[in-house]
Amino acid sequence: MNEPTSIYWRRRMVAIGGVVVALVVLGWAAGGFFGDGSQVEDTNAGVRESQPPSSPPPPPPPGSTTSSTSSAAPTSAVTTTTTTTTPPPPPPDPNLPCPDTAMQVTVELGAPQYRVGQRPVLRLVVANAGTVPCTRDLSRSLREVLVTSVDGANRLWSSKDCYQSDEPDLRIMQPGERQQYEVKWAGRTSAPGCPTRRTTVQAGTYHVVGKLGGLTSGAVPLVLT
């Protein structure tokens, strides 16, 4: 049965209106799901704010130059000073006389004891105990070896009694240098001027002393058996 024309168009309008409503609802839903550009930008901004601070930049490779906010340390001013070199002192003059304080006089024995009738070896030793070379007169007239009693009261023998010489004997002596003068004692007494009458010294203990001018050594015991 044919429907009236008014009902047909009414139904067509209702169908078209339903389609339009459906399209509107579908478009709204799609726009809410995907969002627009402003929502994406806001979301990205929130993500950036939640990220931790960035790490410091890596150190520059060796040999590269980097700028620094701190200024370099100031360079100290170079001062020029003039130094005067003092010339070394001249070497000591070996021709200067050796003072008594620089001389050491000792006496040594060939053996600590001898038998009566033997000839004991007596040795006078003169040494430069100073620190510089110097000149000393070691002439025979200044050197002397004495044999005395233990208490020093009796003078029994002297190397100067029968041997005299006035010739000087100047020696340049280096520091630590030793000069030795040896004499063999006949074991008999003597006196200045070398008298011919002399007696044999008997067994006992005696002292031997060395001299150089006004310098005297310590006494060394000599035993005659």
C-alpha positions as CSV (number, residue, x, y, z in Angstrom):
1,M,0.0,0.0,0.0
2,N,1.5,3.3,-0.9
3,E,2.2,5.7,2.1
4,P,1.3,9.3,1.9
5,T,4.1,11.6,0.7
6,S,4.3,13.6,3.9
7,I,5.0,10.5,6.0
8,Y,7.7,9.4,3.5
9,W,9.6,12.7,3.8
10,R,9.1,12.7,7.5
11,R,10.8,9.4,7.8
12,R,13.6,10.5,5.5
13,M,14.3,13.6,7.6
14,V,14.4,11.5,10.8
15,A,16.9,9.1,9.1
16,I,19.1,12.0,7.9
17,G,18.9,13.7,11.3
18,G,20.1,10.5,12.9
19,V,23.0,10.2,10.6
20,V,24.0,13.8,11.3
21,V,23.8,13.3,15.1
22,A,25.9,10.2,14.8
23,L,28.5,12.0,12.8
24,V,28.6,14.9,15.3
25,V,29.0,12.4,18.2
26,L,31.7,10.5,16.4
27,G,33.6,13.7,15.6
28,W,33.5,14.9,19.2
29,A,34.7,11.6,20.4
30,A,37.6,11.6,18.0
31,G,38.6,15.1,19.0
32,G,38.6,14.3,22.7
33,F,40.7,11.1,22.1
34,F,43.5,12.6,20.0
35,G,43.4,16.1,21.5
36,D,44.7,19.3,19.8
37,G,48.2,20.8,19.5
38,S,47.9,22.8,22.8
39,Q,47.3,19.7,24.9
40,V,50.3,18.0,23.4
41,E,52.5,21.0,24.1
42,D,51.3,21.2,27.8
43,T,52.0,17.5,28.2
44,N,55.5,17.8,26.9
45,A,56.2,20.7,29.1
46,G,55.2,18.7,32.1
47,V,57.6,15.9,31.1
48,R,60.5,18.4,30.7
49,E,60.0,19.7,34.2
50,S,60.1,16.3,35.8
51,Q,63.5,15.3,34.2
52,P,66.6,15.5,36.5
53,P,69.2,18.3,35.9
54,S,71.5,17.6,33.0
55,S,75.0,16.2,33.7
56,P,78.0,18.5,33.5
57,P,79.6,18.6,30.0
58,P,82.5,16.2,29.6
59,P,86.0,17.6,30.0
60,P,87.7,18.9,26.9
61,P,90.1,16.6,25.1
62,P,93.9,17.1,25.8
63,G,95.4,20.0,24.0
64,S,92.2,21.9,23.7
65,T,91.8,25.3,25.3
66,T,88.8,26.2,27.4
67,S,87.7,29.5,28.7
68,S,87.5,30.1,32.4
69,T,85.8,32.7,34.5
70,S,88.7,32.8,36.9
71,S,91.7,34.9,35.9
72,A,95.1,33.4,35.8
73,A,97.4,33.8,38.8
74,P,99.4,37.0,38.5
75,T,103.0,36.5,37.4
76,S,105.5,37.6,40.1
77,A,107.8,40.3,39.0
78,V,111.3,39.3,38.2
79,T,113.9,41.2,40.2
80,T,117.4,41.3,39.0
81,T,120.1,41.3,41.7
82,T,123.7,41.9,41.2
83,T,125.9,39.5,43.2
84,T,129.5,40.3,43.9
85,T,131.8,37.2,43.8
86,T,134.4,37.4,46.6
87,P,137.7,36.0,45.3
88,P,139.1,33.1,47.2
89,P,141.8,33.9,49.8
90,P,145.3,33.4,48.6
91,P,147.0,30.1,49.6
92,P,149.0,30.1,52.8
93,D,152.6,31.1,52.4
94,P,154.7,28.0,53.3
95,N,157.7,30.3,54.0
96,L,155.9,31.7,57.1
97,P,157.4,30.2,60.3
98,C,155.5,27.5,62.1
99,P,154.2,28.7,65.4
100,D,154.9,26.6,68.5
101,T,151.2,26.0,68.8
102,A,151.3,24.1,65.5
103,M,154.3,21.9,66.4
104,Q,154.1,18.6,68.2
105,V,157.2,17.0,69.7
106,T,157.2,13.4,70.9
107,V,159.8,10.7,71.6
108,E,159.7,7.0,70.6
109,L,161.7,4.0,71.6
110,G,162.9,1.1,69.4
111,A,161.8,-1.2,72.2
112,P,160.3,-0.7,75.7
113,Q,163.4,-2.3,77.4
114,Y,167.0,-3.2,76.7
115,R,169.7,-5.1,78.5
116,V,172.6,-3.2,80.0
117,G,175.4,-3.0,77.4
118,Q,172.9,-2.8,74.5
119,R,172.5,0.4,72.5
120,P,168.8,1.6,73.0
121,V,167.2,3.3,69.9
122,L,165.8,6.7,70.8
123,R,163.8,8.6,68.2
124,L,162.8,12.3,68.3
125,V,159.6,13.0,66.2
126,V,158.6,16.5,65.1
127,A,155.2,17.0,63.4
128,N,153.3,19.8,62.0
129,A,149.9,19.5,63.8
130,G,148.5,22.7,62.2
131,T,146.3,23.0,59.1
132,V,148.6,25.0,56.8
133,P,152.2,24.4,55.5
134,C,154.9,26.4,57.3
135,T,158.6,26.6,57.8
136,R,160.4,25.4,60.9
137,D,164.1,25.3,61.8
138,L,165.0,21.7,62.8
139,S,168.7,22.2,63.1
140,R,170.9,19.9,65.3
141,S,171.5,22.6,67.8
142,L,167.7,22.8,68.6
143,R,167.0,19.0,68.7
144,E,167.7,17.1,71.9
145,V,167.0,13.7,73.4
146,L,167.5,13.4,77.2
147,V,167.7,10.4,79.5
148,T,166.9,11.3,83.1
149,S,166.0,9.6,86.3
150,V,162.3,8.9,86.8
151,D,161.8,12.0,89.0
152,G,163.7,14.1,86.4
153,A,166.1,15.3,89.1
154,N,169.2,13.6,87.6
155,R,170.3,14.3,84.0
156,L,172.1,11.2,82.8
157,W,172.6,11.7,79.1
158,S,171.9,14.2,76.2
159,S,172.3,13.9,72.5
160,K,173.7,17.5,72.4
161,D,176.5,16.9,74.8
162,C,178.9,15.4,72.2
163,Y,177.3,16.5,68.9
164,Q,177.1,20.1,68.1
165,S,176.2,21.9,64.8
166,D,175.3,25.5,64.2
167,E,174.0,25.0,60.6
168,P,170.4,25.9,60.2
169,D,168.0,23.2,58.9
170,L,164.9,25.0,57.6
171,R,162.1,22.7,56.5
172,I,158.8,23.4,54.8
173,M,156.4,21.1,56.7
174,Q,153.0,20.2,55.3
175,P,150.1,19.7,57.7
176,G,150.5,16.3,59.4
177,E,154.1,15.8,58.2
178,R,156.5,14.1,60.6
179,Q,160.2,14.4,60.8
180,Q,162.1,11.7,62.7
181,Y,165.6,11.8,64.1
182,E,167.0,8.6,65.5
183,V,170.0,8.1,67.7
184,K,171.5,5.1,69.4
185,W,172.5,5.6,73.0
186,A,175.6,3.9,74.2
187,G,174.1,3.4,77.6
188,R,176.6,5.7,79.3
189,T,176.4,9.1,81.0
190,S,177.4,12.4,79.4
191,A,177.7,16.1,80.3
192,P,177.9,19.4,78.3
193,G,181.3,19.7,76.6
194,C,181.5,15.9,76.3
195,P,184.0,15.0,79.0
196,T,185.9,11.8,78.4
197,R,185.1,10.2,81.7
198,R,181.7,8.5,81.4
199,T,180.0,5.8,83.4
200,T,177.7,3.0,82.3
201,V,174.1,3.4,83.5
202,Q,173.0,0.6,85.7
203,A,169.8,-1.5,85.3
204,G,166.6,0.3,86.3
205,T,163.8,2.4,84.9
206,Y,164.6,5.8,83.4
207,H,162.7,8.5,81.4
208,V,163.4,9.6,77.9
209,V,162.3,13.2,76.9
210,G,162.6,14.9,73.5
211,K,163.1,18.6,72.9
212,L,163.0,21.1,70.0
213,G,164.2,24.5,71.2
214,G,161.7,25.5,73.9
215,L,159.3,22.7,73.1
216,T,159.4,19.5,75.3
217,S,157.7,16.2,74.8
218,G,156.2,14.0,77.4
219,A,158.4,11.5,79.2
220,V,158.6,7.9,78.0
221,P,159.8,5.1,80.3
222,L,162.9,3.1,79.3
223,V,163.8,-0.1,81.2
224,L,167.3,-1.4,81.4
225,T,167.7,-5.0,82.6
